[in-house]
Amino acid sequence: MKKLLFVYAHPDDETFGNGGTIAKYHQLGVEVSLISATSGCKGKSGEYTFQSKEQLAAHREGELRKACDILGVSNLILYRYPDGGLKDVDPDELSERVYQSIVDIKPDVIVTFPPDGITAHPDHIAISLATDKAVLRAEQEYSAGEEPTYYYAAIPKAVRQAMGLAEGLAPTGRIDMTEYRHLKAEALRQHRTQVYSVDRGYPGVMQGDDSSIGSEEYYTLVRKKGQPADVTGEEVGVMPYLELFNGQ
């Protein structure tokens, strides 16, 4: 069975960027794992009131588990580092945790944030750096030619501009997740504490209108079979569709 691993900082990162991809590959018979380095204890609580960060963290973990059930994540790994504090965690310690998870799972494909974290969130940047280091180490644990394919989640230039984000690495491919938009929407609705973020990113979804969810998700190829890919290229006008397990 093929294995796919997503490495992220907070509950909901997985659904915002990759919900359709997760659902698609789960239904294709791929085993999907997810690392959430924090439990989101500093996030806004939406319609809920909690007495402590611990209560919020436990609730957000519950939301994450529901979203994972909908999308098809079969292996959820929670590191439970402080939300907002990944930048203060020893980088070697964080990288070691990710490395050990990769060695334990032996995924064929790994996905995380790009170096700028997409939104420049310090937690996103920290988990990206830690995963970069972990992948390089973990490749030594694979047979030659069997090393994992490594991607960054990506956002097209026009979308970044519309969101007011700085320009980042260009996507090198896209995945058609048209048939799985409804599952991404339903998973987003599980993250009720994050209603403000969902409303901003996907207006109407929390109210049952899925029309703001696009049909594609985007990726930048970083490494293939133990070798680096060129991530410095310009975004092409007609981006190729990719198959994650072909290492495109």
N, C-alpha and C positions, 0 to 999 in steps of 0.2 A: 504494500500500500504506500502510495506517495504521501509525503508529509510536508505541511506548510506551517511556518511559524511567524507570527506577528509579535513584535517587541515594542511596547508602548509605555507611556508614562502614567496615564490616567484612565479610569473607566470612561467610556464613550469615545476615546480616540479611535478605537477599532471600528466603530460603526460609522462615524463621520467620514473617515477616509476610505474604508475598505469593506463596508458592510455588504455591498453587492458581490464583491469578489469572494468574500468568505462564504456567503450563501451558495454562490455558483460552484465553487470547488468542493464544498461539502457535498452537494448533490451529485457531483461527478465522482464521488467516492474517495476524495482526499481527506486524510486526517488533519484537522486544523487545530493548532495550539495557539494560545495567546498568553503573553506575559504582560501583566499590568504592574508596573514598578511601585505605584502608590495606589491608595484606595480613595483618593479624592477628598480627603477630610477638610480641605480649605475651600472647596468649591461652593458656589451658591446653592441654597437648599430649595429654591423654587417655592412651591406651595407648602412645604413642610417646615416644621419648627423642631429643632433638636437641642438637647440640653448639653451636648458635648461634641467635640470633634470625633470622638470614638463612635458615638451614635450615628453621626453623619457618614463616617467611613463604612460602618456596618451596613447602613442602608444603601449606600452607593455600590457596595459589593453585591448586595442583593439585586439591584438594578442590572448590574453587569452580568450576573449569572442568568437572569431572564433574557437579556439581549443575546448572550452566547447560545442559549437554548434555541432561540429563534433562528439565528444565523447558522448554527451548526458547529460551533466551537466545542470540541470534545475534551480538551485539556486546557483548563484555566489555571495559570500559575500566578499567585499573588505574592509580591515581595514585601508589601506593606511598609515601604519607606515613607517618611513624612511628605505629604503633598506640599509642593513648593520648595522642598528641601533637597531635591536630587543633586542640585549643584553643589551642595555642602557635603554630600557623601563622598568618601574617598573614591576617586575615579577607578583606582585599581580594584577596590572592593566591588563596586558596581559592575565593572567589566567581568570580574571573576564570577559573579552571580549569573550573568548572562551566558558566559562561556560554559559554566556547568550545566545550565539548562539546555544549551545547544548540544553538548556532548551527550546528555541524557536522552534527548529526543531524536537526535540525528535527522533534522529536517532536510528535505531536498531543496527547499526554497525558504528564504528568510526575508522579512520586510520590516522596516522601521522608518522613523522620520529622517529627512535629509539633514545635513549639518546645521541649517538655520532653523530647524524645528518647524518649518512652514510659517508659524506665527511668531517666531523668535521667543517662545516661552522657554525659560531656563531649564525646566524639567524636560522638555522635548529635546533640547540641545544636548543635555547631559545623557539621556538614554541613547540618542543617536551616536554620540562619541563612544559610549561604553559598548554599544553593539558593533561598531566598526572594529574596535580592538578585539572584541570577543570572536568575531567571525574570522579574523586573520589567525588567531590562535587555534580556533576549532577546526579550521581547514586541515591542520596537521593530523587530526584524528580520523580523517576520511581516507579512503583508498585513493590513489592517484587517478584523476579523471572523474571521481565521484563527488568532488567537493560541492557544497551547496551553491545555488545561484542566489545572489544577494541583490535586493532592490531597495530603493527609497520610494516611499509614497510621494506622489508629485501632484502639482496643480498647474494647469496651463497658464501661460503668461497673462492672457486676457482675464482669466478668473482672478488671478492674484491682483491685478490692477483694479478690478471691480470691488475686491474686498479690501483695498487699501494696503495690501501687503507688499513688501519689498520684492524685487525680482529675485528668483531663485534658480536652481538647476532646472534645465529643460527636461520635460518628460521625454522618454524614448519610446514609449508605447502606451497603448490603452487597452482596457478590457471592456467588452460589451457585457453589461449586466442588466440589460433591459428586462429580462424575464424575472429578475430578482429585486427590482425596485421596491415592490410591496413588502418584501422581507426586511430590506434596509429601513423602510419607513416604520415598520412595526417594531424593529429593534430600537430605533431612535425614540419611539414613544415609551419605551421602558425606562429611559433615562429621565424620569419626571423631575428630578431635582435640577436638571440642566435645561429646563424649559426655555430659559432666556437665550441660551446658546443655540438650542435647536431652532427656536423662532428666528434668530438672526441668520443662521446658516441655511435653514430649510423652512422658509415661511409657510405656515399652513399645515405642516406635517402633524404637529401636536393636536390639531383640530380635525385630523382625518383627511386632509387634502394632500395627496402625495405628488402633486404636479411639479413642485420645485425640485424634486430629485431627478437628476440627469440619468442618462442611460450608460454612462461610461465612467470608469475610474482609471487613474493615471499613475504610471510608474517610471522610475529612472533606473536602468540597469547599472549596477555598481561593480559587481564581480561575477565571473562565470568560470566554473571549473578551476578555481584557484588563481585566476588571472584578472587583473583590473580591466574594467571597461572605460571608455572615454566618456566622462560625464561633463565635458566642457563644451559640447556642441550646442548649436542654436536649435531652437524648436522648429520642427518642420511643419509645413502647411498642412499636409495630410499625414497625420500620425499613424503608424502601422498598428494594427491590432496584434496583440501578443498572446502567447500561450506561456504562462509562467514556467511550466516545467520543460519547455524547450530552450529556456535561457535566452530569449530574444532581447 
